[in-house]
Amino acid sequence: MAEIRLHRLAHSYSRQPSSAADYALHELEHVWEQGGAYALLGPSGCGKSTLLNIISGLLSPSQGEVQFDGQPVNALSPQQRNIAQVFQFPVVYDTMSVFDNLAFPLRNQGLDEQRVRARVEEIAEVLDLGAVLKKKARNLSADEKQKVSMGRGLVRDDVSAILFDEPLTVIDPHLKWKLRRKLKQIHEQFNITMIYVTHDQLEASTFADKIAVMHGGRIVQFGTPRELFERPRHTFVGYFIGSPGMNLIEVRAEADGVSFGGLHLPLPDGLRERLAEQPRERLQVGIRPEFVQVWDRPIDDAFEAQVLDIEDLGTYRILTLELAGVTLKARMGEDRPLPEGRAWVSLPAQWLMLYVDDLLLEATP
């Protein structure tokens, strides 16, 4: 197991990059602590697989260093880095049995057969592969093959880290939750540094203790699932995390707050002071649909809105509202009375975020 540090790391697939647009990864500094369970989360094309392949040694960065326990490893191959990587599609030896697939990395290390058997059986039990150990890999289902592929990465107990590149893509939906929990249990049992790449926020939140959200070749926030949900530090994090994502409303500054469509939102003194100091091109407020309060009758300090749509999702409803010319989403529990036609909306100050050019503005301490 190793601490993995990225120092001034950047990468371009162009031989002679001439602008920021030529970079798949923009310069970044980041640390994955030893023994942690992490996720790299972001949409397709954001640079997460590129970053994972640089860590593993499959790709050489254009600039900067990858360090394991403080030592540069740029010049080392994946084998020398002692990395295990599980890919999006299963990589197995079809003509070998499941047992021999799992044993292959251990036999390459020269371990005696008794230790090989004990370790293979331990991992097979964790992944529910015990019943198919004697089967040829070509006779397995797609999800069983991916479990074997995962098992090959997990079977060695001396690796610096295990990297997962969207490993559940080919798995049936009803098995995904079970496998995510299995990986979490394996991490807790063996305390191996794990980095899991995915575009699925549920996968990331289920597996990882901390999530790095990537956007446009940058890590825009690194934190716990709760931190990303409750206090997104970038508008992209607010939009990408949550279902539906954060409401983002363009506003303009006023003497004691901000406004949109003729509605005024007061700001605390500390936040107004910070805002006055900020050069800016774009100013937005953000609030999660879960924190928008909706009433079916007039309430003090609530704004009148029009109900455009109601989606009934069983245990909760998603309301689409029009407030002062702006479309707003609100999430309501099934036990709340639904407004008809008109609604009154409150935006609690403690859940209202202010963003200057997409970055969260914090109040003066």
C-alpha positions as CSV (number, residue, x, y, z in Angstrom):
1,M,0.0,0.0,0.0
2,A,1.2,3.5,-0.8
3,E,0.5,7.2,-0.5
4,I,0.1,8.4,-4.0
5,R,1.0,12.1,-4.7
6,L,0.5,14.0,-7.9
7,H,2.9,16.9,-8.2
8,R,2.3,19.6,-10.8
9,L,0.8,16.9,-13.0
10,A,-0.6,17.8,-16.4
11,H,-1.1,15.9,-19.7
12,S,-1.8,16.7,-23.3
13,Y,-2.3,14.2,-26.1
14,S,-0.9,16.9,-28.5
15,R,2.9,16.8,-29.1
16,Q,3.1,20.5,-29.0
17,P,0.2,21.9,-26.9
18,S,-0.2,25.6,-27.5
19,S,-3.3,26.5,-25.4
20,A,-5.3,25.3,-22.4
21,A,-7.7,23.6,-24.8
22,D,-5.0,21.2,-25.8
23,Y,-4.7,19.7,-22.3
24,A,-6.7,16.6,-21.2
25,L,-5.4,17.3,-17.6
26,H,-4.6,20.7,-16.4
27,E,-1.9,21.2,-13.8
28,L,-2.9,19.7,-10.5
29,E,-1.7,18.8,-7.0
30,H,-3.4,16.0,-5.2
31,V,-2.7,13.3,-2.5
32,W,-4.3,9.9,-2.1
33,E,-3.5,8.8,1.4
34,Q,-2.3,5.3,2.1
35,G,-5.1,2.8,2.7
36,G,-8.0,5.1,1.6
37,A,-11.0,4.3,-0.5
38,Y,-11.4,7.0,-3.1
39,A,-13.5,7.7,-6.2
40,L,-12.7,9.8,-9.3
41,L,-16.2,11.0,-10.4
42,G,-17.1,12.9,-13.5
43,P,-18.7,12.8,-16.9
44,S,-17.2,11.2,-20.0
45,G,-14.2,13.1,-21.3
46,C,-13.4,14.9,-18.1
47,G,-9.9,13.3,-17.8
48,K,-10.6,10.7,-15.1
49,S,-9.4,7.6,-17.1
50,T,-6.4,9.6,-18.3
51,L,-5.4,10.4,-14.7
52,L,-5.9,6.7,-13.7
53,N,-3.7,5.5,-16.5
54,I,-1.0,8.0,-15.5
55,I,-1.1,6.7,-11.9
56,S,-0.8,3.1,-13.1
57,G,2.0,3.8,-15.6
58,L,0.1,3.0,-18.7
59,L,0.5,6.6,-19.8
60,S,3.4,9.0,-19.3
61,P,2.3,12.6,-18.2
62,S,3.4,15.6,-20.3
63,Q,4.7,17.2,-17.1
64,G,4.9,16.7,-13.4
65,E,5.5,13.7,-11.2
66,V,3.6,10.7,-9.8
67,Q,5.1,9.9,-6.4
68,F,4.6,6.7,-4.3
69,D,5.5,7.3,-0.7
70,G,7.4,10.4,-1.7
71,Q,9.4,8.7,-4.5
72,P,9.0,9.6,-8.2
73,V,7.7,6.6,-10.2
74,N,7.4,8.2,-13.7
75,A,10.2,6.1,-15.1
76,L,8.7,2.8,-13.6
77,S,6.5,0.4,-15.5
78,P,3.1,-0.7,-14.1
79,Q,4.7,-3.9,-13.0
80,Q,7.5,-2.1,-11.2
81,R,4.9,0.2,-9.6
82,N,3.2,-2.9,-8.2
83,I,-0.2,-1.6,-9.3
84,A,-3.3,-3.8,-9.9
85,Q,-5.8,-2.4,-12.4
86,V,-9.3,-3.6,-13.1
87,F,-10.7,-2.3,-16.4
88,Q,-14.2,-1.5,-17.7
89,F,-14.4,-4.8,-19.6
90,P,-13.3,-8.0,-18.0
91,V,-9.8,-9.2,-18.7
92,V,-9.6,-13.0,-18.1
93,Y,-7.8,-16.0,-19.6
94,D,-10.7,-17.9,-21.2
95,T,-9.0,-21.2,-21.5
96,M,-8.0,-21.3,-17.8
97,S,-10.3,-22.2,-14.9
98,V,-11.5,-19.5,-12.5
99,F,-9.1,-20.9,-9.9
100,D,-6.1,-20.7,-12.3
101,N,-7.1,-17.1,-13.3
102,L,-7.1,-16.0,-9.7
103,A,-3.9,-17.9,-8.9
104,F,-2.0,-16.6,-11.9
105,P,-0.6,-13.4,-10.3
106,L,0.4,-15.3,-7.2
107,R,2.2,-18.1,-9.1
108,N,4.1,-15.4,-11.1
109,Q,5.4,-14.2,-7.7
110,G,6.7,-17.8,-7.0
111,L,4.4,-18.4,-4.0
112,D,4.0,-22.0,-2.9
113,E,0.8,-23.8,-3.9
114,Q,-0.5,-24.0,-0.3
115,R,-0.4,-20.2,0.1
116,V,-1.8,-19.8,-3.4
117,R,-4.7,-22.0,-2.7
118,A,-5.5,-20.3,0.7
119,R,-5.4,-16.9,-0.9
120,V,-7.5,-17.8,-3.9
121,E,-10.1,-19.5,-1.8
122,E,-10.3,-16.4,0.5
123,I,-10.9,-14.0,-2.4
124,A,-13.3,-16.5,-4.1
125,E,-15.4,-16.6,-0.9
126,V,-15.5,-12.8,-0.7
127,L,-16.6,-12.5,-4.3
128,D,-19.0,-15.5,-4.2
129,L,-16.9,-17.4,-6.8
130,G,-16.5,-20.5,-4.8
131,A,-19.0,-22.5,-6.8
132,V,-17.4,-21.7,-10.1
133,L,-13.7,-22.2,-9.3
134,K,-13.3,-25.3,-11.5
135,K,-15.2,-23.7,-14.4
136,K,-13.4,-22.5,-17.5
137,A,-13.6,-18.7,-17.7
138,R,-15.1,-18.8,-21.2
139,N,-18.2,-20.5,-19.7
140,L,-18.9,-17.6,-17.3
141,S,-21.5,-14.9,-17.6
142,A,-20.3,-11.3,-18.1
143,D,-20.7,-10.4,-14.4
144,E,-18.9,-13.5,-13.3
145,K,-16.0,-12.7,-15.6
146,Q,-15.8,-9.2,-14.2
147,K,-15.7,-10.6,-10.7
148,V,-12.8,-12.9,-11.7
149,S,-11.1,-9.8,-13.2
150,M,-11.6,-8.0,-9.9
151,G,-10.4,-11.0,-8.0
152,R,-7.1,-11.0,-10.0
153,G,-6.5,-7.5,-8.8
154,L,-7.5,-8.2,-5.2
155,V,-5.7,-11.6,-4.7
156,R,-2.3,-10.0,-4.2
157,D,-1.8,-8.5,-0.7
158,D,1.4,-6.7,-1.6
159,V,0.2,-4.2,-4.2
160,S,0.8,-0.4,-3.8
161,A,-2.8,0.3,-4.9
162,I,-5.8,-1.2,-6.8
163,L,-7.2,1.0,-9.6
164,F,-10.8,0.4,-10.9
165,D,-11.8,1.9,-14.2
166,E,-15.6,1.8,-14.3
167,P,-15.6,-1.9,-13.5
168,L,-19.3,-2.4,-13.2
169,T,-20.3,-1.2,-16.7
170,V,-21.0,-4.8,-17.9
171,I,-22.7,-5.9,-14.7
172,D,-26.5,-6.3,-14.5
173,P,-28.1,-3.4,-12.5
174,H,-29.4,-5.7,-9.8
175,L,-25.9,-7.0,-9.1
176,K,-24.2,-3.6,-9.0
177,W,-25.2,-2.7,-5.5
178,K,-24.0,-6.1,-4.2
179,L,-20.6,-5.8,-5.9
180,R,-20.1,-2.2,-4.7
181,R,-20.7,-3.4,-1.1
182,K,-18.3,-6.3,-1.7
183,L,-15.6,-3.9,-2.8
184,K,-16.2,-1.8,0.3
185,Q,-16.0,-4.8,2.6
186,I,-12.8,-5.9,0.9
187,H,-11.3,-2.5,1.5
188,E,-12.3,-2.5,5.1
189,Q,-10.9,-6.0,5.5
190,F,-7.6,-5.6,3.7
191,N,-7.0,-1.8,4.1
192,I,-5.7,-1.5,0.5
193,T,-5.4,1.9,-1.2
194,M,-8.2,1.9,-3.8
195,I,-9.1,4.4,-6.5
196,Y,-12.4,3.9,-8.3
197,V,-13.2,5.7,-11.5
198,T,-16.9,6.2,-12.4
199,H,-19.4,8.6,-13.9
200,D,-22.1,7.3,-11.5
201,Q,-22.5,9.4,-8.3
202,L,-24.3,6.5,-6.5
203,E,-21.4,4.1,-7.2
204,A,-18.9,6.7,-6.0
205,S,-20.8,7.5,-2.8
206,T,-21.4,3.8,-2.0
207,F,-17.8,2.9,-2.4
208,A,-15.6,5.8,-1.5
209,D,-14.8,7.6,1.8
210,K,-13.7,10.6,-0.3
211,I,-14.6,11.6,-3.8
212,A,-12.6,13.7,-6.3
213,V,-15.0,15.4,-8.7
214,M,-13.4,16.1,-12.1
215,H,-14.6,18.6,-14.7
216,G,-12.7,19.8,-17.7
217,G,-9.5,18.1,-16.8
218,R,-9.4,19.5,-13.3
219,I,-10.3,18.2,-9.8
220,V,-12.8,20.8,-8.8
221,Q,-13.6,19.4,-5.4
222,F,-12.3,16.6,-3.1
223,G,-14.4,15.7,-0.1
224,T,-16.8,13.3,1.5
225,P,-20.2,12.5,-0.2
226,R,-21.9,14.7,2.4
227,E,-19.5,17.6,1.9
228,L,-20.1,17.4,-1.9
229,F,-23.8,17.4,-1.4
230,E,-24.2,20.0,1.3
231,R,-21.5,22.4,0.3
232,P,-20.4,22.1,-3.3
233,R,-17.5,24.5,-3.9
234,H,-18.1,24.7,-7.7
235,T,-21.3,25.0,-9.6
236,F,-20.4,21.9,-11.6
237,V,-20.3,19.9,-8.3
238,G,-23.7,21.3,-7.4
239,Y,-25.1,20.4,-10.8
240,F,-23.5,16.9,-11.1
241,I,-24.1,15.7,-7.6
242,G,-27.8,15.1,-6.6
243,S,-30.9,14.0,-8.4
244,P,-32.0,16.4,-9.6
245,G,-28.9,18.7,-9.3
246,M,-28.6,22.0,-7.6
247,N,-30.8,24.9,-8.7
248,L,-28.5,27.7,-10.0
249,I,-30.0,31.1,-10.6
250,E,-28.2,34.1,-12.1
251,V,-28.5,37.2,-9.8
252,R,-27.2,40.7,-9.6
253,A,-25.7,42.4,-6.5
254,E,-27.6,45.0,-4.6
255,A,-26.8,47.1,-1.5
256,D,-27.7,44.4,1.1
257,G,-28.0,41.3,-1.0
258,V,-28.8,39.9,-4.5
259,S,-31.8,39.9,-6.7
260,F,-33.4,38.2,-9.7
261,G,-36.7,38.9,-11.5
262,G,-37.5,41.6,-9.0
263,L,-37.1,39.3,-6.0
264,H,-34.6,40.3,-3.3
265,L,-32.5,37.8,-1.3
266,P,-30.7,39.3,1.7
267,L,-27.1,38.2,2.4
268,P,-25.2,38.1,5.7
269,D,-22.9,41.0,6.4
270,G,-19.7,38.8,6.1
271,L,-20.8,37.6,2.7
272,R,-21.7,41.0,1.4
273,E,-18.3,42.3,2.4
274,R,-16.6,39.5,0.5
275,L,-18.8,40.0,-2.5
276,A,-17.9,43.7,-2.6
277,E,-14.2,42.8,-2.9
278,Q,-14.7,40.3,-5.8
279,P,-14.1,41.2,-9.4
280,R,-16.6,39.1,-11.3
281,E,-18.3,38.3,-14.6
282,R,-21.0,36.0,-13.3
283,L,-22.9,35.8,-10.0
284,Q,-25.2,32.9,-9.1
285,V,-27.1,31.6,-6.1
286,G,-27.5,27.9,-5.7
287,I,-29.8,25.8,-3.6
288,R,-30.5,22.0,-3.6
289,P,-34.1,20.9,-4.5
290,E,-34.1,19.1,-1.1
291,F,-33.8,22.4,0.7
292,V,-36.4,24.4,-1.2
293,Q,-39.4,24.7,1.0
294,V,-42.8,24.6,-0.8
295,W,-46.2,25.5,0.7
296,D,-49.7,25.3,-0.6
297,R,-50.7,28.6,1.0
298,P,-49.1,32.0,1.6
299,I,-46.4,32.0,4.2
300,D,-44.3,34.9,5.6
301,D,-41.1,35.5,3.6
302,A,-42.2,33.0,0.9
303,F,-42.4,33.9,-2.8
304,E,-45.4,33.0,-5.0
305,A,-44.6,30.6,-7.8
306,Q,-46.4,28.7,-10.6
307,V,-46.4,24.9,-10.5
308,L,-45.4,23.7,-14.0
309,D,-45.0,19.9,-13.4
310,I,-45.1,17.2,-10.7
311,E,-43.2,14.0,-11.0
312,D,-44.3,11.3,-8.6
313,L,-41.4,9.0,-7.8
314,G,-43.1,6.9,-5.1
315,T,-41.4,8.0,-1.9
316,Y,-41.0,11.6,-3.0
317,R,-42.1,14.1,-5.7
318,I,-40.1,16.5,-7.8
319,L,-41.9,19.8,-8.5
320,T,-40.9,22.0,-11.3
321,L,-41.8,25.6,-10.5
322,E,-41.6,29.0,-12.2
323,L,-40.4,31.7,-9.8
324,A,-39.9,35.2,-11.1
325,G,-39.2,33.9,-14.6
326,V,-36.8,31.3,-13.4
327,T,-37.4,27.5,-13.4
328,L,-36.8,25.9,-10.0
329,K,-36.8,22.3,-8.9
330,A,-38.1,21.2,-5.4
331,R,-38.2,17.8,-3.8
332,M,-41.1,17.0,-1.5
333,G,-41.8,14.0,0.7
334,E,-44.8,11.8,-0.1
335,D,-46.5,13.0,3.1
336,R,-46.6,16.7,2.2
337,P,-49.7,18.2,0.6
338,L,-49.2,19.0,-3.0
339,P,-49.9,22.6,-4.2
340,E,-52.1,23.0,-7.3
341,G,-51.5,25.7,-9.8
342,R,-49.8,28.1,-7.4
343,A,-47.3,27.5,-4.6
344,W,-45.3,29.6,-2.1
345,V,-41.6,29.0,-2.0
346,S,-39.0,29.7,0.7
347,L,-35.2,29.6,0.1
348,P,-33.7,29.1,3.6
349,A,-30.6,31.3,4.0
350,Q,-28.5,28.5,5.6
351,W,-28.8,26.4,2.4
352,L,-28.3,29.2,-0.1
353,M,-24.9,29.2,-1.7
354,L,-23.4,32.2,-3.5
355,Y,-21.1,31.5,-6.5
356,V,-18.7,34.0,-8.2
357,D,-17.6,32.8,-11.6
358,D,-18.6,29.3,-10.6
359,L,-16.6,29.2,-7.4
360,L,-18.3,29.2,-3.9
361,L,-17.9,32.5,-2.0
362,E,-17.4,32.0,1.7
363,A,-18.4,34.6,4.3
364,T,-15.7,36.6,6.1
365,P,-14.9,34.8,9.4
